[in-house]
């Protein structure tokens, strides 16, 4: 993928999202013609948790309505199960051997259970189709396709994603007379200077599933590399090693003493009401889903930053934590049905197209993994567009807790909160991590 650049050599805000347009769009047009309507009535099943007031519901229904208008002999039965109930529905469909023709679901991570359904042969292997159909060429990057894969085979088509954004409130920095950070040394100096001026450097929580965990992710990944971090936190490699002590020391220096007194008890949502939207916090780090919760007057003062590289760290590029939050999947049995397969594929293409992804971004306000989509800044806002452009233009880190078993997370997160509160030396903290992740 080649980024478009302005004359100054800096990527334009739309550059990464619009990248590959010149090459990928002709390829998309070159795909095989859409199949003609079937002569006999055909009923397809579409299962989704994009239901009710979900921001994706209206957009997806509109795409399906257009599809059935073009194919009047086809009906699409929409089976809606909101929220996490969708997991139960798909697992029940798998156990009764009646998988939907097409459905959206989370990643193939063990925590969502689709890996077991896949290995039981209930999902269609989409490898040959997605690799040979020109429609998919240049549409998503390799990392998205890896996330859509299990055991080396593609089972899903990317739909929407999340990324972690690192934000600075310029107004707080200006108020304190502190320069915005540009590297690790200046970031460390900035949090210390902000604290000395009576400002709040980090507007974060450090409780369970916290923004403090996002900083942990970045520091650990920058230090040992994402593949090694994932092996350590899944018990495949020892975690009580000098490099992890180095990471813990950097984490301590960056966070401990530079957070609010109630950071251990406040929940993530309350952080925005109390510290971000009041303009009190200088730095925030969180998932992309929080951008719409930030007040416009605060967003106007926000600067999107890359998380810096660390001295001596394994990562030499500024990777961004991002991953897919929803993908399209096809039932194995329906895909084997020659009468159904062309129409399942056509509907999947329409739901995955750049036209659809543009709607997901602009109308549903969802971060999209598709490349070559010219998203209108006025529809999603400057900060969201800049952060997403940075995320898509950077190598990807996978969120470390994806490899943790639930019992491990319930021990890890409180321990991390205690460490970020100032308890334990870095050496003691890493020593306490070891029994959690020793398999």
N, C-alpha and C positions, 0 to 999 in steps of 0.2 A: 504494500500500500504506500502511495506517495502522497505526502501532505501538500496541499496548496499553500503557498507562502505569499505574503505581501512583499513589497519591494524592500522592506527593511530586513527580510529574512525571518520574521516572526510569523508563526502560523496564524492565519486569519481565524476568527471565531467560528466561521462555518467551514473552514478548510478541511478538517478531518471528517466531518459528517458528509461533506460533499466530495471527499476524495474518491477516486476510482469512477467517478461519474462518466468521464469520457470513454473509458474502456468497458466498464461493467454494464452500462445501459444498452449498448449495442448487443452485448452478449445476451442480455435478458430478452431483447426483442427477437433474438435468433432462435429461441427455443421452439420446440415443436408446436404447431397450431393447437389451440384448445380443441378438445374432442367435441363432436356434434352432440346435441341432446339425445339421450337414449330413446329408442323407439318405444320401449315399454316403461311404465312408471317405475321409479326407483326411489326407495326411502333410505336416507342416510341418517345415522345417529351421530350427534355432536354433543359432547359432554364438556362442561365448563364450570368454573367457579367465578367467572366474570358475570355475576348476577346482581339483580337489584340495583343499588346505587353505585356499584363498582364502576370506576371511571372507564373501564374497558368495555363494559356491557353494551352500551349504545353503539360504539364504533364497530365492534365485532358483529353485532346483529345486523348493522347496515351492510357489511360486506357479505354476510350470508343472504340477506334479502336481495342484493344485486345478483348474487350467484343463482338463486332460484328464479329470478326474472329471466336470466339468460338461459336457464335450463328448466322450462315450465313442467317437464315430466319428472322432475326431481323434487322431492320434499326433504327438508332437513329437520329432523326432530331434535330440538334443543333440550338437553337434560341438564338442569341447573342445580348445583349444590354449592351454597355459599361458603366461603372461607375454608377452614381446615376440614369441614365435613366432606369436601371433595376427595380428600385422601381415602376416607372410609368408602365412599361410593366406588372409586376406581378399584380399590382392593377387593370389594365385593364383586364387582364385574369380572375381575380376573379370576376369582375363586369359582365363579359360576360359568366361566368360559364364554362370556358374552361381552368382550371388550368393545367399546364404541368404535365406530369407523375412524373418528378423529376426535382428539380431545387435547386440552391444555393441562399441564401439570408442572410441578416443580422440577428441580434438577434430578439427576440420577444418583444423587448422594444417598448413602445408606439411611440417613435420618428421615427420608421421605418414603422409603419402602419400594420405590419403583425399580430399584436394582434387582430385587427378588422377583418381581413380576417379569422383568426383562429376561432374567436367567431361566425363568420357567417357560420361556418361549411365547409369551402372550403379546409382546410388542413386535411390530414389524421392523426388520432390519432395513434401514433406509440408506445404507452405505452406497450401493451402486447407483441408486437414483440420484442422490444429492451430489455425487461426484461426477456423474456423466451428463446430467441435465444442465445445459448452459444457463438456465434461469438462475441457478445458485452460484455461478462463478462470480467472485468478487462481491457477493452480497454480505457475507460475514467473515470475520477474521479467523485465523486458525485456532485461537484460544476459545472462541465461541463454539467452534465445531468440536474441540476436545471436550468441552463441558457437555456437549450434546451426545457424547460417545461413552460407551462402556465396553471394556475388554477389546478395545480397538475397533469397534463397530459403531456407526452412527445410528442412533435410535430416535433422535429428536431434531426438530428444526427450531432455531432460536426465535424467540418472540419479543420479550422485554428483559431488561437487565437492571442491576443496581451497580453503583460504584460508591466509593467513599471519597468525599470531598473534604479538603483542608481549606478552611476559610479564615481570613483575618478581617477584623473590623478596623478599617483605616482610621476611623474617628477616634477610637480608643488609643491607637498608637500615636496619632497626632496630639491628642490631649496630654499624653505622657511625655511627648517629645522623644519618642523611641522610633527608630527606623524599622520598616518592615523587613523581616528576615529574608535572606537570599540563600543561605546555606546553614549547615549544622551549627557552626560556631556563632553565627549571628542569631539563630533561633534560640540557642541556649542563653546568649547574652540578653536577648529581648525579654524572655520570661523573667529573668532575674531583675532586669531594669524595671519592668512593669510592676513587679511585686514591690520593689523599693519605692515606687511612686504611688503606692496604694491602689493600683489597678488590679483587676482579676485577669491573670494571663489566660487561664483555660476555663472556658464555659463548658464543663463536662460533668457527667456523673461517673462514678467509679464502682457502682454496684454491679449487680448481675446484668449480663448482656449490655455492657456499658460502653460509652464513648471512650473511657479509659482503655477498654479492650481494643478499640480501633488503633489507639496509639501503640499499644503493645504489639499489635499485628505489624504495624509499619516498622517499628524499631527492630523487632526480631527478624522480620523478613529482610530488612536492609542489612542486618548483621550477618546472618547465616545463609540467606537465600531462601526463597519460598519453597523449593522442593525439599530442602533439608529440614526446614521448619515443619513442614507437613509430616515428614518421616519421624521427627522427634515427638510430635504431639499425637502420633498414632502408634507409638511404641516400637517403631521399626529401627530406631537409632537412639542411643543414650542422650538424655537431655541435660544431665548434670555434667556439663563440659565448660571449659574456660570461655568459649565464645558466647555461651548463654549468660555467663556471669558478666561479660563485657556488655551484652545487650541490656541486662537488668540494671547495670550501673548507669548506662546512658538514659534508660527509662526513668530511673530515680532522679537523676540530675534535671531531667526535663520537666517532670511532673510533680514530684513530692515537694510540698510547700508552696505550690503555685496553683492551687485549686481552692474552690470555696470550702468553707468549714462544713457545709452539709453535703458535699459531693458524694459521700458514701451512702447517704440515705435518700437523696432526692432521686426521682425517677427521670428517665431520659426526656420525656415530654415536658416535665416541669422545668428542665434546664432552659428550654427556649422561652418559656413565659417569664422566668425569673432573671435570666442572665443574658440571653441572646437578644430577645426582642426589646429589652430595656436598654440595650447599648452598653451594658456593663462589662461583658466578656470580650477580651481581645482576640482570642482564638477559639475556633470550634472545629470539630472533626466528627463526621457522622455519615450515615448513608444518604444517598441522593434523594430519598423519599422525604427528607425533612425540609428541603428547600422551599416548597410551597407554604410551610408553616412560619417562615420568617417574614416579618412585616416589611412592606415595600420601602419604608423610610430607612430601615436598617439595611435591607438588600442594596440600597443605593450606595452604602458606604463599604460594602463587602468586596474584598479582593480574593480571587481564587489563587491559591498557591500550590505548587508541587511540594510534597513532603521531601525534605532534603536527603541527599545521600549521606552516609555516615563514614567517618574516617576509618579506613581499614576494613570496611564492610564488604561482604560478598557481592552485593548488588552494585553494579556500575552504571545502571540506567535507572531512571526514576519510575519504577513500576508503580502502578495504581491498583489498589484492591478493587476488583470488579468481578461480577459473575452474573450468570443468567438467573432470573427469578421465575421465568415461565417459558415453557417450550411447547411446541405442537408435537403430538405423538399419534401414531396410527396403530390400530389393532392388527395383530399378525394375521388372523383369519380373514378379516375384510380385505387386507392387502393381497391375499392370495386369490381372491375372487376376481377373475378377469373382467367381469361385467361392472364391478364396483370400482376397481382400482383407478381407472382413468379419471373418474369424477372426484374420488378422494384426493388424488394428486392435484387436480385442478383447484379444488377448494383450498388445499394446503398452500398452493402457490399464491393464491389471492390473499390469503391471510398472512403470508410471509413477504409480500412484495414491498417494494419501496413506497408505493402509493399507500399501502396499509400502514407501514411503519411510520410514515409521515403523519398519518392520522393518530397513531398511538402517541406520538410525541406531542403534536400540537393540540389535539382535542382531548385526549385522555391524560395528558401531562405525564407520560411514562418515559423513562430513559430507554432508548432503543439501541440494540447492538448492530443494526444494519449500517453498512457503509454506503456512501454515495447518496445520502438523503439530505436535501437542502432544507433544513428546519428554519422556520421563520422566528427570529429572535423575539419579535413582538408578541408571539404566541406563548412562548415558554419563559421569557425573561433572560436578561444578560447573564446572570450568575449561573443558571441552569445550563445555558448553552456553552458558556466558557468551561464549566466544570466537566460537562459531557464531552466536549471537544478534547480536553486534556486527557480524559479517561480513555477514549477510543484511540487517541494518538500515542498511548503509552503501552509498554508491555504490561501484562496482567499478573497480579498476585491473587491467589485463591485464599479466601478467608480461612485462617487456621482452624477455628472451631468446627469446620465442616468435617474434619477427620476425627473429632473427639466423640466418644460414646457419651450418651446423656449423663451417665453416672460420673464420668470424668469432668464434664462441664460443671456439674453441681459442686465439685470440689475445687476446680480451677478458678472459677469466677470470684468466689468469696476470698480466696487466697490472694488473687491479684488485687482486689479492693483493699485488703489489709496492707499489702505491700505499698500501694500507691498512697495509702494514708500515712505512711512513714514507719510502719512496722517492718522488722527484719532488715538485715543487710542484704545486698544483692546475692552474696554467697548463700545465705540462709534461705532466701526465697527460692533460688534455683534448686537447692537441696530438697526443699519441700515439694517442688514440682516433680522430682524424680519418681517417687512412689505412685503419683497419680497416673503417670504415663508409661510406667513399666508394665509391659504385658507379659 
